[in-house]
């Protein structure tokens, strides 16, 4: 994160305006690298405040920007939270697309299974009852002969 000089000056004004000597003390661990810590130490030394006073001012500033948005760049945490929310929204959109694709594939698979099940039921169902063909009727195979001479029990064709 980079801050321009104008933003730093605005932070300085708010930090100095918010110093409250009557406030209590809180001990915190600050997870920053040695380089950042030494830079902060030099910055506070140049400004003429203790490192703790500077951090307290930043805490107050951060809280003010969260509560009272006056068109500034916004709170550092607020900007980070907005970035995280945007990332999560993108992740959710991608997940929704994957779920929709899986649902489409599942529906297609279910339809194939239903089709196979219907075909299996048709294959296993007993044949439709056929009317008995008389001996002297024409054979249903289309040969034109009487059934008794074509496919009948004594017929010659097999």
Secondary structure, DSSP 8 states (H G I E B T S, - for coil): ----HHHHHHHHHHHHHT--TT-----------HHHHHHHHHHHHHHT--HHHHHHHHHHHHHHHHH---SSS--HHHHHHHHHHHHHHHHHHHHHHHHHHHHHHHHHHHHHHHHHHHHHHHHHS---------TTSB-TTSSSSBTTTTTSTT-S--
